[in-house]
Amino acid sequence: MAKKRPYSTQFTAKGKPRRYLLSGIPPTLWERARARARKEDLSIRTILLSLVEQWTDRPEGQALDPAPIEPQLFMDAQALAEAAREIARHLDRQARAG
């Protein structure tokens, strides 16, 4: 059995945690992300939550800066940024629904 990745306690839900589904992730992108996460001993949850946190902490209207991203990973970063935008839209709809 494979060793589990460390579970990040940095992102602990206060109150009732919610579950979200990301769909439409290209299989090769997902496989590469999982392989890299495994190699760096990180969980996908930690990576995604870190990216969402970074995205929400930046000033509104400020474009994402792909400059620090390695060129071959730029498309992956775009896909993750789109996933972060989708999560943000979903959270906004949830908040408005009450």
Beta strands, then each sheet from edge to edge (+ up, - down):
end
